[in-house]
Amino acid sequence: MSEEIKRNHLELLRQYRQKLWKEPILKYLFLELTLRCNERCRHCGSSCGDVCTEEMTKEQYFVFLDKIKHDFPTLPMLCVTGGEPLLREDFFDILDYANRLGFAWGMTSNGTLITPQVAERLENVGMKTISVSIDGLEETHDDFRRSKGGFQKSIAGIRNLLQRNFQTVQVTTVVTKKNIGELEDLFALMYDLDVDSWRVINIEPIGRALTLDGYTLDNDDYRYLFDFIRKKRQEGYPVTYGCQHYLGMDYEREVRDWYFLCNAGIYVASVMANGDIGACLDIERRKETIQGNIFKDDFTDVWYNRFQLFRTSLAEKNTRCKDCPSRHFCDGGAYHSWDYDNNCPLVCFKDVLF
């Protein structure tokens, strides 16, 4: 696709983004059912694991879902996450209720708990999509997720899911310095499994990864990663990059289906395990990013009348972005990789990819 066409598309997207700041559309509602997890991933953005936090009860979820159905004529898709959501004993009660209310829903999982019986139950309560994490070949994966035997359990879970009738069974791989050399072998694995989609993303400076040494990609790694994704897509394979960052004219629209647009607060809201209301769950949890709590605030009112932090230009908050010729298309980048103390992006591909 020519640069002129891309520029025209990005200009239209810039105008549309500004409209969404005034007229947001709740397309995706994330439900963080728990912060508990049976793995201890080195990079976890939410620092999940042996976490003891107050969790909403299933009855509270029922009341909340009733409210969303009442207040939003077009229901958002529910994106169920954790921690590992399947650790909740009442998981199927909550999602069966959501399904009967008419919500479409999908989830992210580490896949280790998905037996053939669990896969069947997921189909029966209406799950449409799922993304399972595979973060390297067996030794690399198990070390990264600090879960001996986790790779084999996750692969078995994926195979069990593929035996059922879901819209999309996706695998997500976080690419680090430790596994970037395994991408071709991982591609062969995805091809053999015949997954519907392979989502390949780079490790981000959030959560535990902020103090993780030796895993961050360098500039050559980034270029290799995006060239790898582009090549596979050109060959017709369902490989895609995530939504994280603006990649410049050379890579935008080449490594994913559309252009960069941070959905936080314009398409996406979330309810955390304790009832806190936020945008994307990967965003740092602090006073200014938490927009309320469903036990104290009306969610619908919060959605329409708060979230101002996510409905203004990040590019206007720092000198580096103000002087960048791509600022109208990038607009400061993604909210989950923003340094809220110093008002600057933690990840920027200027002078790396463009």
C-alpha positions in Angstrom: 0.0 0.0 0.0 1.4 3.4 -0.9 2.4 6.0 1.7 -0.1 8.4 0.3 -3.0 6.0 0.9 -1.7 5.3 4.4 -1.4 9.0 5.2 -5.0 9.6 4.0 -6.2 6.7 6.2 -4.3 7.9 9.2 -5.7 11.4 8.8 -9.2 10.1 8.7 -8.4 8.0 11.8 -7.0 11.1 13.6 -10.3 12.9 13.0 -12.3 9.9 14.1 -10.2 9.5 17.3 -11.0 13.1 18.2 -14.7 12.4 17.7 -14.5 9.4 20.0 -13.0 11.6 22.7 -16.4 13.4 22.7 -18.6 10.4 21.8 -17.0 7.2 23.1 -18.4 3.8 22.2 -18.1 1.0 24.7 -17.2 -1.9 22.4 -15.2 -4.1 24.8 -15.7 -4.5 28.6 -12.9 -6.3 30.4 -13.8 -8.3 33.5 -10.8 -9.1 35.6 -12.3 -12.0 37.5 -9.3 -12.6 39.7 -5.6 -11.8 40.3 -4.9 -15.4 41.3 -2.9 -17.4 38.9 -1.3 -20.9 38.8 1.7 -19.5 36.9 4.2 -16.8 38.0 5.1 -15.1 34.7 8.2 -13.0 34.9 6.7 -10.2 32.8 3.1 -10.1 34.2 1.6 -6.6 33.9 -0.7 -7.2 36.8 1.8 -9.1 39.0 -0.6 -12.0 39.3 0.1 -15.2 41.2 -0.5 -16.0 44.9 -2.5 -12.8 45.3 -5.0 -12.4 48.1 -7.3 -9.6 47.1 -11.0 -9.0 47.6 -12.9 -10.4 44.6 -16.4 -9.5 43.5 -18.9 -12.3 44.2 -20.9 -14.0 41.4 -24.1 -12.3 42.7 -22.4 -8.9 42.4 -21.4 -9.8 38.8 -25.0 -10.7 38.1 -26.2 -7.3 39.3 -23.5 -5.5 37.3 -24.3 -7.4 34.1 -28.0 -6.7 34.5 -27.1 -3.0 34.7 -24.9 -3.0 31.6 -27.7 -4.8 29.6 -30.2 -2.2 30.8 -27.9 0.9 30.1 -26.3 -0.1 26.8 -28.7 -0.9 24.0 -25.7 -2.3 22.0 -24.0 -4.7 24.4 -20.2 -4.6 24.6 -18.2 -7.7 24.1 -17.1 -9.1 27.5 -13.3 -9.8 27.6 -12.7 -12.1 30.6 -9.3 -12.2 32.1 -7.3 -12.5 35.3 -5.0 -13.9 36.7 -6.2 -17.2 35.4 -10.0 -16.8 35.2 -10.7 -20.6 35.4 -9.4 -20.6 39.0 -12.7 -19.2 40.1 -15.0 -22.0 41.2 -18.0 -19.9 40.0 -16.5 -19.1 36.6 -19.1 -21.0 34.7 -22.0 -19.6 36.8 -20.9 -16.0 35.9 -20.4 -16.6 32.2 -23.5 -18.8 31.8 -25.5 -15.8 33.2 -23.7 -13.4 30.8 -24.4 -15.7 27.9 -28.1 -16.0 28.8 -28.3 -12.2 29.0 -27.1 -12.0 25.4 -23.4 -11.0 25.9 -20.8 -12.2 23.4 -17.7 -13.0 25.3 -14.1 -14.3 25.0 -11.2 -14.7 27.4 -7.5 -14.9 27.9 -6.0 -17.9 29.6 -2.8 -19.7 30.1 -4.6 -22.8 28.9 -3.2 -25.2 31.5 -6.6 -26.0 33.0 -8.5 -26.6 29.8 -9.2 -30.3 29.7 -11.6 -31.7 27.1 -14.4 -31.4 29.6 -13.6 -27.7 30.3 -13.4 -27.0 26.6 -16.9 -28.5 26.2 -18.3 -26.4 29.1 -16.8 -23.2 27.6 -18.6 -24.0 24.3 -21.8 -24.7 26.2 -21.8 -21.3 28.0 -21.2 -19.4 24.7 -17.5 -18.5 24.6 -16.7 -17.1 21.2 -13.0 -16.4 21.3 -10.0 -17.3 23.4 -6.3 -16.4 23.5 -3.8 -18.8 25.1 -0.3 -17.8 25.9 2.7 -19.6 24.5 5.9 -17.7 25.2 8.6 -19.8 23.6 9.5 -23.4 23.0 9.1 -25.8 26.0 12.2 -24.9 28.1 11.9 -21.1 27.4 8.1 -21.0 28.0 8.3 -22.9 31.3 11.2 -20.7 32.5 9.5 -17.5 31.5 6.2 -18.4 33.1 7.9 -20.1 36.0 5.7 -23.1 35.6 7.4 -26.5 35.2 5.3 -28.6 32.7 3.2 -25.5 31.8 4.1 -25.7 28.1 2.8 -29.2 27.6 -0.4 -28.4 29.6 -1.0 -25.3 27.5 -0.5 -27.1 24.2 -2.9 -29.8 25.4 -5.4 -27.1 26.3 -5.1 -25.5 22.8 -5.7 -28.9 21.2 -8.7 -29.4 23.3 -10.1 -26.0 22.3 -9.5 -26.7 18.7 -11.8 -29.8 19.0 -14.7 -27.6 19.8 -16.6 -25.0 17.7 -15.2 -21.6 18.7 -15.0 -18.6 16.4 -11.3 -18.0 17.1 -8.7 -19.9 19.0 -5.7 -17.6 19.2 -2.2 -18.0 20.6 -0.4 -15.0 22.0 3.4 -14.9 22.2 5.3 -12.2 24.1 8.6 -11.8 22.3 11.7 -11.2 24.4 15.5 -11.3 24.0 15.2 -14.9 25.3 12.8 -16.3 22.6 13.2 -14.1 19.5 15.5 -16.7 18.0 12.7 -19.3 18.3 10.1 -17.4 16.2 10.5 -19.6 13.1 10.2 -22.8 15.2 7.2 -21.3 17.0 5.6 -20.5 13.6 6.0 -24.1 12.7 4.3 -25.1 15.9 1.4 -22.8 15.2 1.1 -24.1 11.7 1.0 -27.7 13.0 -1.6 -26.8 15.6 -3.6 -25.0 12.9 -4.6 -22.2 15.3 -6.9 -19.5 13.9 -4.6 -16.6 14.7 -1.1 -16.1 16.2 -0.7 -12.7 18.0 2.9 -11.8 18.4 3.8 -8.9 20.7 6.9 -7.4 22.3 7.6 -7.4 26.0 6.3 -4.1 27.5 7.8 -2.1 30.4 4.8 -2.8 32.8 4.3 -4.8 35.9 7.1 -7.2 36.8 8.8 -6.5 33.5 9.9 -3.1 34.8 12.5 -4.8 37.0 13.3 -7.7 34.6 16.9 -7.6 33.2 18.0 -9.2 30.0 14.6 -9.6 28.3 14.0 -6.2 26.5 14.4 -6.2 22.7 17.0 -3.9 21.1 16.5 -1.9 17.9 17.7 -4.7 15.7 15.3 -7.2 17.4 12.4 -4.9 16.8 13.1 -4.6 13.1 13.5 -8.3 12.9 10.2 -8.9 14.7 8.2 -6.6 12.5 9.9 -7.9 9.3 9.0 -11.5 10.5 5.4 -10.6 11.0 5.1 -8.8 7.7 6.6 -11.6 5.8 4.3 -14.2 7.3 1.3 -12.0 6.5 2.4 -11.5 3.0 2.6 -15.2 2.6 -1.0 -15.4 3.7 -0.7 -16.7 7.3 -2.8 -15.3 10.2 0.0 -13.7 12.1 -0.6 -10.3 13.7 1.0 -7.7 15.9 -1.0 -6.4 18.9 -2.5 -3.0 19.2 0.3 -1.5 21.3 2.2 1.2 19.3 2.4 3.4 16.3 5.0 1.9 13.9 5.5 4.5 11.2 4.6 4.5 7.5 6.7 1.5 6.6 5.0 -1.0 9.0 1.6 0.5 9.7 -1.1 -1.6 8.1 1.5 -4.2 7.2 1.7 -6.2 10.4 -1.9 -6.0 11.6 -5.3 -5.5 10.0 -5.7 -1.8 10.7 -3.7 1.2 12.0 -2.6 2.0 15.5 -5.4 3.3 17.8 -5.2 3.1 21.5 -8.7 1.9 22.5 -8.3 2.8 26.2 -11.3 4.9 27.4 -12.8 5.3 23.9 -13.7 1.7 23.0 -12.5 -0.1 26.2 -13.3 0.0 29.8 -12.6 -2.6 32.5 -13.8 -3.7 35.9 -11.0 -5.0 38.1 -11.3 -7.8 40.6 -12.1 -5.4 43.4 -14.7 -3.4 41.5 -12.4 -0.6 40.4 -13.2 1.0 37.0 -10.4 1.6 34.6 -9.6 1.6 30.9 -7.2 -1.0 29.6 -6.1 -3.4 32.3 -2.5 -3.1 31.3 -2.4 0.5 32.4 -0.6 1.3 35.6 -3.0 1.4 38.5 -2.8 4.7 40.3 -5.1 7.5 41.5 -5.4 9.3 38.1 -6.0 6.1 36.1 -8.6 4.5 38.3 -11.9 6.2 37.3 -14.2 4.9 40.1 -15.5 1.8 41.7 -18.8 0.1 40.9 -19.7 -0.2 44.5 -19.4 3.6 45.0 -20.1 5.0 41.5 -22.5 4.4 38.6 -20.5 2.7 35.9 -22.5 4.2 33.1 -22.1 7.7 34.4 -18.3 7.0 34.8 -18.0 5.8 31.2 -19.7 8.8 29.7 -18.5 11.5 32.1 -15.1 10.6 33.3 -12.1 9.0 31.5 -11.0 12.5 30.5 -7.4 11.3 31.0 -7.9 8.9 28.1 -9.8 11.4 25.9 -7.2 14.0 25.5 -4.0 14.1 23.5 -0.9 12.6 25.1 1.2 14.2 22.4 0.5 17.6 23.9 1.9 16.7 27.3 5.6 16.6 26.5 8.2 18.3 24.3 9.4 15.2 22.6 6.0 14.4 21.2 5.2 18.1 20.3 8.2 18.2 18.1 7.5 14.9 16.3 6.1 15.0 12.8 4.2 11.8 13.4 2.4 13.2 16.5 -1.0 13.5 14.8 -1.0 9.8 13.9 0.7 8.5 17.1 -0.8 11.0 19.5 1.8 10.1 22.1 1.3 6.3 21.9 -0.5 3.9 24.1 -1.7 4.7 27.6 -0.4 1.4 29.1 3.2 2.4 28.2 3.0 6.0 29.4 5.2 7.4 32.2 2.6 9.2 34.3 5.2 10.7 36.6 7.3 12.3 33.8 4.6 12.7 31.2 6.5 10.9 28.4 6.2 7.6 26.5 8.1 4.6 27.9 8.0 3.0 24.4 8.5 5.0 21.2 9.6 3.6 17.8 10.7 7.0 16.4 14.3 6.6 15.2 13.9 2.8 15.5 11.3 2.0 12.8 10.9 5.5 11.3 
